[in-house]
């Protein structure tokens, strides 16, 4: 609990006030001198705005069963989720869009995404496809990304410093953010069969999800950063 609190830069007093308890009680819980009740663990996890997976982990560490289910995405009970995602992906055409899970692995993609992956090595497109590796691997999109150093740094800044980070950071040199932006975001500039594409991205999630699998899904939609790109994708 302490590490989760500190990671979110919350003092004991801040968290205690949010969770409706006292700083002394929270200190006792963090030190193991007091065992929190199940409802208190839930309140603390909500007060820290923990992802559902971490809320389950906190409950388990306190000796309680997880509250939030983790349903396989192909389960019949999540058909409505899959249908909604397919509708969004189709509706975003002619622009590329994908859905990834917590491991950055490709779950779904629309037909326009094929334009981005042309020329990519076959082994990078075999499931499970890690889209970050696909972007930065020398046999992936990297040779066609005009602003590779800036785009790579943008990606690395978004992920934890784990094994994947070490792998990806080894593919490209470190680069400080440069002037290659569109005023509000870093675009990826990608050479394609139709010409150079300048794309920005938006991320959409199921904000009110109560299932770990659904909560961890991210829909990444690529948007044209200029009129030329919009015309190339429309054609």
C-alpha positions in Angstrom: 0.0 0.0 0.0 2.8 2.4 0.9 4.5 2.0 -2.5 1.2 2.5 -4.3 0.6 5.7 -2.3 4.1 7.0 -2.8 4.0 6.3 -6.5 1.0 8.6 -6.7 2.8 11.2 -4.7 0.2 11.2 -1.9 1.1 11.9 1.7 -0.5 9.7 4.4 -2.6 12.7 5.4 -3.9 13.3 1.9 -4.9 9.6 1.4 -6.4 9.4 4.9 -8.6 12.4 4.2 -9.7 11.0 0.8 -10.5 7.6 2.3 -12.3 9.0 5.3 -9.9 7.6 7.9 -7.1 9.0 10.1 -3.5 9.4 9.3 -2.7 7.3 12.4 -4.9 4.5 11.3 -3.4 4.6 7.8 0.1 4.5 9.3 -0.8 1.5 11.3 -2.2 -0.3 8.2 0.9 0.5 6.1 3.3 -0.8 8.9 1.2 -4.0 9.4 0.2 -3.0 13.0 -3.4 -2.9 12.0 -5.2 -5.1 9.5 -7.7 -3.1 7.3 -11.2 -4.4 6.7 -12.2 -5.3 3.2 -14.3 -2.2 2.8 -11.4 -0.1 3.9 -9.1 -1.7 1.3 -11.7 -0.9 -1.4 -12.0 2.7 -0.2 -8.2 3.1 -0.2 -7.9 1.7 -3.7 -10.6 4.0 -5.0 -9.1 7.0 -3.2 -5.8 6.3 -4.9 -7.6 5.8 -8.2 -5.8 2.5 -8.8 -6.4 0.5 -12.0 -8.7 -2.5 -11.4 -5.8 -5.0 -11.6 -3.9 -3.1 -8.8 -7.1 -2.9 -6.7 -7.4 -6.7 -6.9 -3.7 -7.0 -6.0 -4.2 -4.8 -2.9 -7.1 -6.9 -1.8 -5.1 -10.1 -2.2 -2.2 -8.6 -0.2 -4.6 -7.8 2.6 -6.0 -11.4 2.6 -9.2 -10.8 0.7 -10.6 -12.2 -2.6 -10.4 -10.0 -5.7 -13.5 -7.9 -6.4 -13.1 -7.2 -10.1 -13.4 -10.1 -12.6 -11.0 -10.6 -15.4 -13.0 -12.1 -18.2 -11.3 -13.4 -21.4 -12.2 -11.0 -24.3 -13.5 -13.9 -26.4 -16.0 -14.8 -23.6 -19.6 -14.7 -24.8 -20.4 -12.3 -22.0 -18.2 -9.6 -23.6 -19.7 -9.9 -27.1 -21.3 -6.4 -26.6 -17.8 -5.0 -25.9 -16.3 -6.6 -29.0 -19.3 -5.4 -31.1 -18.8 -1.8 -29.8 -15.1 -1.9 -30.6 -15.7 -3.2 -34.1 -18.3 -0.4 -34.7 -15.8 2.2 -33.6 -13.0 0.8 -35.7 -15.2 0.7 -38.8 -16.6 4.1 -38.2 -13.0 5.6 -38.0 -12.3 4.5 -41.6 -10.6 5.6 -43.8 -8.2 6.4 -41.0 -6.3 3.6 -39.1 -7.3 2.5 -35.7 -6.4 -0.4 -33.4 -7.3 -1.9 -30.0 -4.5 -3.1 -27.7 -4.5 -4.7 -24.3 -2.4 -3.9 -21.2 0.6 -5.6 -22.7 0.4 -3.4 -25.8 -0.6 -6.4 -27.8 -2.9 -6.0 -30.8 -6.5 -7.1 -30.2 -8.4 -5.6 -33.1 -7.6 -3.4 -36.1 -9.5 -1.8 -38.9 -8.6 -2.3 -42.6 -6.8 1.0 -42.8 -4.1 -0.2 -40.4 -2.8 -2.5 -43.1 -1.5 0.5 -45.0 0.8 1.2 -42.0 2.2 -2.3 -41.8 3.1 -2.8 -45.4 6.7 -4.1 -45.7 6.9 -5.2 -42.0 8.7 -8.5 -41.3 6.3 -11.4 -41.1 7.6 -12.4 -37.6 6.5 -9.1 -36.2 2.9 -9.7 -37.4 2.5 -13.1 -35.9 0.2 -13.1 -32.9 0.6 -11.8 -30.3 1.6 -8.6 -32.1 3.2 -6.1 -29.7 2.5 -2.7 -31.4 5.3 -0.9 -29.6 7.8 -3.5 -30.9 6.1 -3.3 -34.3 6.7 0.5 -34.3 10.4 0.6 -33.2 11.9 -2.7 -34.4 14.4 -2.3 -37.3 12.3 -4.7 -39.3 9.1 -3.0 -38.4 7.8 0.5 -39.0 11.1 2.1 -37.9 12.8 2.4 -41.3 9.8 4.3 -42.7 9.4 6.7 -39.7 10.9 10.0 -40.8 11.0 11.4 -37.2 12.0 8.1 -35.6 14.0 9.5 -32.7 11.3 11.9 -31.5 8.5 9.3 -32.0 10.6 6.6 -30.2 11.1 9.0 -27.2 7.3 9.7 -27.2 6.7 6.0 -26.9 9.3 5.3 -24.3 8.0 8.1 -22.1 4.6 6.3 -22.0 5.8 2.9 -20.7 7.4 1.6 -17.4 11.1 0.9 -17.4 10.8 -2.9 -17.7 12.2 -5.5 -20.1 10.2 -4.2 -23.0 11.5 -0.7 -22.3 15.1 -2.0 -22.4 14.5 -3.8 -25.6 12.8 -0.9 -27.4 15.3 1.7 -26.1 18.1 -0.4 -27.7 16.6 0.1 -31.1 16.9 3.9 -31.3 19.2 6.6 -29.9 17.9 8.8 -27.2 16.4 12.1 -28.4 15.1 15.1 -26.6 11.7 16.4 -27.8 12.3 18.4 -31.0 10.4 21.0 -33.0 8.6 18.3 -35.0 5.1 18.8 -33.6 1.7 20.2 -34.6 1.2 22.6 -31.7 -0.5 20.1 -29.3 1.0 16.7 -30.1 3.9 14.8 -31.6 2.9 13.3 -34.9 4.4 10.2 -36.5 5.7 10.9 -40.0 5.5 7.7 -41.9 6.5 6.9 -45.5 3.8 4.8 -47.2 3.0 3.6 -50.7 0.7 6.6 -51.0 3.2 9.2 -49.8 4.3 10.6 -46.4 1.6 10.4 -43.8 1.6 12.7 -40.8 -0.6 11.2 -38.0 -1.5 12.1 -34.5 -3.2 9.7 -32.1 -5.9 9.7 -29.6 -6.6 7.0 -26.9 -10.0 5.9 -25.8 -10.8 3.6 -22.9 -13.9 2.2 -21.1 -13.9 4.7 -18.2 -16.6 3.0 -16.2 -15.5 -0.6 -16.7 -15.7 -3.0 -13.8 -13.9 -5.9 -15.5 -10.1 -5.9 -15.6 -9.9 -7.0 -19.2 -12.3 -4.3 -20.4 -10.7 -1.6 -18.3 -7.3 -2.3 -19.7 -8.3 -2.1 -23.4 -7.2 1.0 -25.3 -8.5 2.1 -28.6 -5.8 4.1 -30.4 -7.2 6.1 -33.3 -4.8 7.7 -35.8 -5.9 11.1 -37.2 -4.4 13.1 -40.1 -2.3 15.9 -38.9 -2.6 17.8 -42.2 -4.9 18.1 -45.3 -2.4 16.2 -47.4 -2.5 13.1 -45.2 -6.3 13.3 -45.0 -6.4 13.2 -48.8 -3.9 10.4 -49.1 -5.9 8.2 -46.7 -9.2 9.0 -48.3 -7.8 7.9 -51.7 
